[in-house]
Amino acid sequence: MKSQTDIIDSFTSAGVVKTTYPFTQLIVRAAMAGAFIALGGLLSVVASAGFADNASLQKIVSGLTFPIGLLLTVIFGSELFTGNCAVLVPGVASRRVSYKSLFTNWTLVWLGNFIGALIIVGIMVIGSGTLDNEPFASAITKIAAAKSSLAPSPAFWRAIGCNWLVCLGVWLAMCGDTLPAKALGCWIPVGAFVILGFEHCVANMFFIPAGMLLSDGGIDLTALMHNLIPVTIGNIVGGTLFVGMLNTWLYSKTPSRK
């Protein structure tokens, strides 16, 4: 297993690569990640919808199925906004990645993730009708309504907890070199955030639009942004501060740590 210092070095190099992708390649990689996370969300809804009478079991089933999205993102080298909140920090700390490159990457990847999530909504929700029947339609509309009506303050704090765990999953995945090791690293923290009911902006780019399409009204673009704005900010804080900055400060080999 890699040491924490080795992981910092790996993420420093990865940050340089991530911020130098050509525009088209960056957007495509980001759309892939958004689609992967949306597929995980779709799988979690279908797998857990039948357990509506047992909230704990429903959360556990969701937690066991949703993490496939992050695993696919890690394995295929896709660009995920929430993961990049931590992954790019070592490069910034070493001054190999500029703040301008950091914010440009975050902005374009966030938009690309949204595109990818909406593609899955188009293909799997509108096109295939995967969620048209019960109990799936009720499940996705209930999820979307709950997320879009969540007040900004709890949404923000839940988003911090979410991306703290997601970025720990990315960090753990970097520790291993085999597929089982990476899968385990992704699954445990991400499953934990799902079971705890925390808020992930890219997942919500799928859940809320999918629920909007199948609801009778009350969920609109305003409701979507009511969730995405505080959740995005909270995800930035959770990933950047509690994983990226903290681990870089603890384990990097910069002169300030000597």
Secondary structure, 3 states (H helix, E strand, C coil): CCCHHHHHHHHHHHHHHHCCCCHHHHHHHHHHHHHHHHHHHHHHHHHHHHHCCCHHHHHHHHHHHCCHHHHHHHHCCCCCHHHHHHHCHHHHHCCCCCHHHHHHHHHHHHHHHHHHHHHHHHHHHHHCCCCCCCCHHHHHHHHHHHHHCCCHHHHHHHHHHHHHHHHHHHHHHHHCCCHHHHHHHHHHHHHHHHHHCCCCHHHHHHHHHHHHHHCCCCCCHHHHHHHHHHHHHHHHHHHHHHHHHHHHHHHCCCHHHC
